[in-house]
Amino acid sequence: MGPGRFHYSSNVKDNRALDIRYDLLLPFEESILGGKREISISRHETCGACHGSGAKSSNSITECTQCRGQGRSMKSQRTPFGIVSQISSCLNCDGSGKIITEHCPSCDGSGKVQVERSIQVDIPGGIEDGSAIRITGGGSVDKQRGVSGDLYIFVCVEEKQGIHREGLDLCSDVTIDCTDAILGTTVKVETIEGLRDLYIPPGTQPGEKLKIVQLGARDIKRPNHRGDHNFVIKVKIPKNISDQARSLVEDLAALKGTRGISVPGDETIDQGNLRNRSHHSSAGKKSSFWGSVRNLFR
């Protein structure tokens, strides 16, 4: 076309305009375990009456007189660097090269209609709050350009009272009596898979973490891998106790100060010596003593 520079520009719409956003509220348990959801979306699709042409019939379409059916126009401009030619979409026909004389009554000439569609969505186990699920081709459809947008499902996870997430692990607080911390016990705890037994070993300290393995969130990248459910132990210390309970606690304090007597919960306890002394005649009295302490603080 001779010396100079050639520049081409087009007003082709960004495909992102065909994308659809859907906000999905998920229960905490479903975000951890995953599942299936059926959602209803509203999107644009090609008009079935005119097949996307926007015209009432084929006779309602004529060639654009300004671009002569090319859909684009060229402008040339002389510059110090030579002649620069710029090609742009025809403004008269919006780049289609055609003029519609009578619009389709179903879509009013747009070539598209808005429809409601139900879509089944797979929720991956372990999905986090704020994550997005992309469904390619699930957005609006532009048949004339032969493209479809994508559907983006943004997940908002509901909070669950008593359980929160830290990475793949779940965390909860468990409150027990001081006697249970000393003597040990088994308590029922809530998990995302229902109630489970949690063993509290004797001598459990306040703030100590116990866990039930493989009851946490699933790993999206490794679906067979799961985190754990951690339980932070909170020990409840009574503020007001009876005279009888106070007397038993004072007896406990005296026992801890007595040489050669081991008390459950004492960090210096010797398991071997306890086994060697298990035949001692006072074993029954000790059991009775600790049973009384446990019952008074319940």
C-alpha positions as CSV (number, residue, x, y, z in Angstrom):
1,M,0.0,0.0,0.0
2,G,3.0,2.3,-0.4
3,P,5.4,3.8,2.2
4,G,4.1,4.6,5.6
5,R,2.7,2.9,8.7
6,F,-0.3,0.7,9.0
7,H,-2.4,0.5,12.2
8,Y,-5.5,-1.6,12.8
9,S,-7.9,-1.3,15.7
10,S,-11.2,-3.0,16.4
11,N,-14.0,-2.4,18.9
12,V,-14.4,-6.2,19.4
13,K,-16.1,-6.5,22.8
14,D,-14.0,-8.0,25.6
15,N,-15.1,-11.5,26.3
16,R,-15.2,-10.7,30.0
17,A,-18.4,-8.8,29.4
18,L,-20.0,-12.3,28.9
19,D,-18.8,-13.6,32.3
20,I,-21.3,-14.0,35.1
21,R,-20.7,-13.7,38.8
22,Y,-22.7,-15.8,41.3
23,D,-22.3,-15.5,45.1
24,L,-22.9,-18.8,46.9
25,L,-23.4,-19.0,50.7
26,L,-22.1,-22.4,52.0
27,P,-22.6,-24.0,55.4
28,F,-19.4,-24.6,57.2
29,E,-19.7,-28.4,57.1
30,E,-20.2,-28.3,53.3
31,S,-17.1,-26.2,52.8
32,I,-15.1,-28.8,54.7
33,L,-16.6,-32.0,53.2
34,G,-17.7,-30.8,49.8
35,G,-20.9,-31.8,47.9
36,K,-23.1,-30.9,45.0
37,R,-25.3,-27.8,44.6
38,E,-27.9,-26.8,42.0
39,I,-28.0,-23.1,41.3
40,S,-30.1,-21.0,39.1
41,I,-28.5,-18.2,37.0
42,S,-29.7,-15.6,34.5
43,R,-27.7,-15.3,31.4
44,H,-27.9,-14.1,27.8
45,E,-28.2,-16.6,25.0
46,T,-28.7,-16.4,21.2
47,C,-32.3,-15.6,20.2
48,G,-33.9,-18.7,18.8
49,A,-36.3,-16.7,16.6
50,C,-33.7,-14.8,14.6
51,H,-30.7,-17.1,15.3
52,G,-28.7,-14.1,16.6
53,S,-29.1,-11.9,13.5
54,G,-31.4,-9.4,15.2
55,A,-33.6,-9.2,12.1
56,K,-37.2,-10.2,11.6
57,S,-36.3,-12.1,8.5
58,S,-33.5,-12.4,6.0
59,N,-35.2,-9.8,3.8
60,S,-34.8,-7.3,6.7
61,I,-31.0,-7.2,6.3
62,T,-29.3,-5.0,3.8
63,E,-25.6,-4.1,3.1
64,C,-24.2,-1.1,4.8
65,T,-23.7,1.7,2.3
66,Q,-21.0,3.5,4.2
67,C,-18.5,0.6,4.4
68,R,-20.0,-1.4,1.5
69,G,-20.4,-4.4,3.6
70,Q,-16.8,-4.5,4.8
71,G,-17.6,-3.6,8.4
72,R,-14.7,-1.3,8.7
73,S,-13.4,2.0,7.3
74,M,-9.9,3.3,6.6
75,K,-8.6,6.8,7.2
76,S,-5.2,8.0,6.0
77,Q,-3.2,10.8,7.5
78,R,0.0,12.4,6.4
79,T,2.6,12.8,9.2
80,P,6.3,13.8,9.4
81,F,7.0,10.1,9.3
82,G,4.9,9.4,6.2
83,I,1.4,8.4,5.6
84,V,-0.3,6.5,8.5
85,S,-3.5,4.5,7.7
86,Q,-5.9,3.5,10.4
87,I,-8.6,1.0,10.0
88,S,-11.5,1.0,12.5
89,S,-14.9,-0.6,12.7
90,C,-17.7,1.1,10.8
91,L,-19.8,3.2,13.1
92,N,-22.8,3.0,11.0
93,C,-23.2,-0.8,11.1
94,D,-21.1,-1.4,14.3
95,G,-18.7,-3.4,12.3
96,S,-21.2,-6.0,11.0
97,G,-21.3,-4.7,7.4
98,K,-25.1,-5.0,7.5
99,I,-28.0,-2.8,8.4
100,I,-31.2,-4.2,9.9
101,T,-34.3,-2.5,8.5
102,E,-36.8,-4.4,10.6
103,H,-35.9,-5.8,14.0
104,C,-36.7,-9.2,15.4
105,P,-39.7,-8.8,17.8
106,S,-38.5,-11.5,20.2
107,C,-35.2,-9.9,21.0
108,D,-35.9,-6.3,19.8
109,G,-32.9,-6.6,17.4
110,S,-30.3,-7.5,20.0
111,G,-29.9,-11.0,18.8
112,K,-30.0,-12.3,22.3
113,V,-32.5,-13.1,25.0
114,Q,-32.2,-13.5,28.8
115,V,-33.0,-17.0,30.1
116,E,-32.9,-18.8,33.5
117,R,-30.7,-21.9,33.6
118,S,-30.2,-24.4,36.4
119,I,-26.6,-25.6,36.8
120,Q,-25.2,-28.4,39.0
121,V,-22.0,-27.3,40.7
122,D,-19.5,-29.7,42.3
123,I,-18.3,-28.1,45.6
124,P,-14.7,-29.4,46.3
125,G,-14.1,-30.4,49.9
126,G,-11.8,-27.9,51.7
127,I,-12.8,-24.9,49.7
128,E,-12.1,-21.7,51.7
129,D,-14.1,-18.5,52.2
130,G,-13.6,-16.1,49.3
131,S,-12.6,-18.7,46.8
132,A,-14.0,-18.8,43.3
133,I,-15.2,-21.8,41.3
134,R,-14.8,-21.2,37.5
135,I,-17.1,-23.0,35.1
136,T,-15.8,-22.5,31.6
137,G,-18.5,-21.6,29.1
138,G,-21.1,-21.2,31.8
139,G,-21.6,-17.5,31.2
140,S,-23.5,-15.6,28.5
141,V,-23.4,-16.7,24.8
142,D,-22.5,-14.6,21.8
143,K,-23.3,-16.8,18.8
144,Q,-22.3,-14.2,16.2
145,R,-18.7,-14.2,17.5
146,G,-18.8,-17.8,18.5
147,V,-17.8,-17.2,22.1
148,S,-19.2,-17.8,25.5
149,G,-18.3,-16.3,28.8
150,D,-17.4,-18.1,32.0
151,L,-19.4,-18.5,35.2
152,Y,-17.5,-17.5,38.4
153,I,-19.0,-18.8,41.7
154,F,-17.7,-16.9,44.6
155,V,-18.0,-18.8,47.9
156,C,-18.9,-17.3,51.2
157,V,-18.6,-19.8,54.1
158,E,-20.9,-19.4,57.1
159,E,-19.3,-19.4,60.5
160,K,-20.0,-22.3,62.8
161,Q,-20.3,-21.7,66.5
162,G,-17.6,-23.5,68.5
163,I,-15.5,-24.6,65.5
164,H,-13.1,-22.5,63.4
165,R,-10.6,-23.3,60.7
166,E,-6.8,-22.9,60.6
167,G,-5.5,-24.1,57.3
168,L,-6.5,-27.7,57.0
169,D,-7.1,-28.1,60.7
170,L,-10.2,-27.4,62.7
171,C,-10.0,-25.9,66.2
172,S,-12.4,-26.0,69.2
173,D,-12.3,-25.3,72.9
174,V,-13.2,-27.9,75.4
175,T,-13.9,-27.0,79.0
176,I,-13.5,-29.6,81.7
177,D,-13.5,-29.7,85.5
178,C,-10.3,-29.4,87.4
179,T,-10.8,-32.9,88.8
180,D,-11.2,-34.3,85.2
181,A,-7.9,-32.6,84.3
182,I,-6.2,-34.3,87.2
183,L,-7.8,-37.7,87.0
184,G,-8.5,-37.9,83.3
185,T,-11.8,-38.6,81.6
186,T,-13.6,-39.1,78.2
187,V,-15.9,-36.3,76.9
188,K,-18.2,-36.0,74.0
189,V,-17.1,-33.3,71.5
190,E,-18.7,-31.8,68.4
191,T,-17.1,-32.4,65.1
192,I,-18.2,-31.8,61.5
193,E,-19.1,-35.5,61.4
194,G,-21.2,-35.5,64.6
195,L,-20.3,-36.2,68.2
196,R,-17.1,-38.1,68.9
197,D,-15.3,-39.3,72.1
198,L,-12.2,-37.3,73.2
199,Y,-10.0,-38.9,75.7
200,I,-8.5,-36.5,78.3
201,P,-5.4,-38.1,79.8
202,P,-4.7,-37.6,83.6
203,G,-2.6,-34.5,84.3
204,T,-3.9,-32.6,81.2
205,Q,-2.8,-29.0,81.5
206,P,-4.8,-25.8,80.7
207,G,-4.2,-24.7,77.1
208,E,-2.9,-28.2,76.1
209,K,-4.0,-29.3,72.7
210,L,-5.5,-32.7,72.0
211,K,-6.6,-33.9,68.6
212,I,-8.7,-36.3,66.6
213,V,-6.8,-37.1,63.4
214,Q,-8.3,-37.0,59.9
215,L,-11.3,-34.9,61.0
216,G,-10.2,-31.6,59.5
217,A,-10.7,-30.0,56.1
218,R,-9.9,-31.9,52.9
219,D,-7.0,-30.7,50.8
220,I,-8.3,-29.5,47.4
221,K,-5.0,-30.5,45.7
222,R,-4.9,-33.8,47.5
223,P,-8.5,-34.9,48.1
224,N,-7.4,-38.0,50.1
225,H,-5.5,-35.9,52.6
226,R,-7.3,-34.3,55.5
227,G,-6.2,-32.1,58.4
228,D,-7.0,-32.8,62.1
229,H,-9.5,-31.4,64.6
230,N,-7.6,-29.8,67.5
231,F,-9.2,-29.2,70.9
232,V,-7.7,-26.7,73.3
233,I,-8.4,-27.7,76.9
234,K,-9.9,-25.1,79.2
235,V,-9.9,-26.0,82.9
236,K,-12.8,-24.7,84.9
237,I,-11.8,-23.6,88.4
238,P,-14.8,-23.2,90.8
239,K,-15.1,-19.8,92.5
240,N,-17.3,-21.0,95.4
241,I,-16.9,-24.4,97.0
242,S,-18.5,-26.0,100.0
243,D,-16.7,-26.5,103.3
244,Q,-16.4,-30.2,102.6
245,A,-14.9,-29.6,99.2
246,R,-12.4,-27.1,100.7
247,S,-11.4,-29.7,103.3
248,L,-10.7,-32.3,100.5
249,V,-8.6,-29.7,98.6
250,E,-6.7,-29.0,101.7
251,D,-6.1,-32.7,102.2
252,L,-4.9,-32.8,98.6
253,A,-2.5,-30.0,99.3
254,A,-1.2,-31.8,102.3
255,L,-0.7,-35.0,100.3
256,K,1.3,-33.1,97.7
257,G,3.6,-31.9,100.4
258,T,4.1,-35.3,101.9
259,R,7.2,-37.1,100.9
260,G,6.8,-40.4,99.1
261,I,3.1,-39.9,98.2
262,S,2.3,-39.4,94.6
263,V,-0.7,-37.4,93.5
264,P,-2.3,-37.5,90.0
265,G,-1.3,-34.4,88.0
266,D,2.0,-33.9,89.8
267,E,4.7,-33.4,87.1
268,T,7.2,-35.4,89.2
269,I,5.1,-38.5,89.3
270,D,7.0,-41.7,88.8
271,Q,4.9,-44.2,86.9
272,G,7.2,-47.1,87.9
273,N,7.0,-46.4,91.6
274,L,3.2,-46.1,91.3
275,R,3.0,-49.6,89.8
276,N,5.3,-50.9,92.6
277,R,3.1,-49.4,95.3
278,S,-0.2,-50.6,93.7
279,H,-0.5,-53.4,96.2
280,H,-0.3,-51.0,99.2
281,S,-3.1,-51.4,101.6
282,S,-4.1,-47.7,101.3
283,A,-5.0,-48.0,97.6
284,G,-8.7,-48.4,98.4
285,K,-8.6,-45.3,100.6
286,K,-6.8,-43.2,97.8
287,S,-9.4,-44.3,95.3
288,S,-12.2,-43.3,97.7
289,F,-10.5,-39.9,98.3
290,W,-10.2,-39.1,94.6
291,G,-13.7,-40.2,93.9
292,S,-15.0,-37.8,96.6
293,V,-13.0,-35.0,95.1
294,R,-14.3,-35.6,91.6
295,N,-18.0,-35.8,92.8
296,L,-17.8,-32.6,94.9
297,F,-16.5,-30.5,91.9
298,R,-19.0,-31.8,89.4
